[in-house]
Amino acid sequence: MSHRSLGRSGLQVSPLTLGSMMFGGQTDAEVSRRIIDTAFDQGINFIDTADVYNAGRSEEIVGQAIAAHRDDWVLASKVGMGQADGHANRNGLSRKHILRSIDASLRRLGTDYLDIYYLHREDNQTPLEESVSAIGDLLRQGKIRYWGVSNYRGWRIAEIANVAERLGVAKPIVSQPLYNLVNRQAEVEQITAAAFHGLGVVPYSPLARGVLSGKYQPGVTPDGDSRAGRNDKRILETEWRDESLQIAQQVKQYAEQRGVGVVEFAIAWVLNNAAVPSAIVGPRTEAHWATYIKALDVRITAEDEAFVDSLVTPGHASTPGYNDPTHFVSGRPVR
């Protein structure tokens, strides 16, 4: 398997990143371990977790599973989206919380360093200088090798890169936005800002939280074992839209005529963006992973790109007027 440079760095990563949000929750430790071992044997070297995934259990499972080959893995975790549980300083991106959280993550992961530490989402209460300064301390202490941002808007990416340069802190090398063929809003500013400032783009949810699996039919009650059937807010409050469900069926039909599955096609389409060195896929089962890895054998053509453009306008979501709730509209404060 060929590997790619991550942003403006010498770090080499596999074109698929193994996402572990399900590990320790919907996916038990034994199955999680088998998925990780299989991915490693297939050449995957990039794995993604977060302190908030299943209350830290994901980090514990990942750490135990990769321990024997720790230095061969590019290990990423995140900070900033934890539940405060009544404790005012156990959330966000303050210096206090970042320095506390890195030690807790390293302990759960059973390692003395992270390859990548993400700021999980924007924190509008903490000055960027405070967060970046804390990251600089972690770099100097050797607790992290590189850092990145997740769910950051384009102007925030530009500002945080400028703040890092001003403070003498190494710039972030990776941005992790939501990006898939039914939600292309990241193409407007997030991806272009990241590319301009030397950040590789590693999108999450290339399957639109399962909508692009093709298993959901418009107007049909979802299966009880699916994310939508389990009333998972991450899909119901974001990608569960009639337009997206209809487009998913069109893509499924088109992909099958091409001789590939809709899942593989959707992932391959994300990877065909030259700004994207790797995409995060988060399997719940071993069967899911066996399907995801096949995306690396799919080559997207100019005709494929034109087909997707005919369904979803570049830079837009499938639904006119849709706005990702992660990025609330804040440009009209009322006097």
Secondary structure, 3 states (H helix, E strand, C coil): CCCEECCCCCCEECCEEEECCCECCCECHHHHHHHHHHHHHCCCCEEECCCCHHHHHHHHHHHHHHHHHHHHCEEEEEECCCCCCCCCCCCCCCHHHHHHHHHHHHHHHCCCCEEEEEECCCCCCCCHHHHHHHHHHHHHHCCEEEEEEECCCHHHHHHHHHHHHHHCCCCCCEEECECECCECHHHCCHHHHHHHCCCEECCECCCHHHHHHCCCCCCCCCCCCCCCCCCCHHHHCCCCCHHHHHHHHHHHHHHHHHCCCHHHHHHHHHHCCCCCCCEEECCCCHHHHHHHHHHHHCCCCHHHHHHHHHHCCCCCECCCCCCCCCCCCCCCCCC
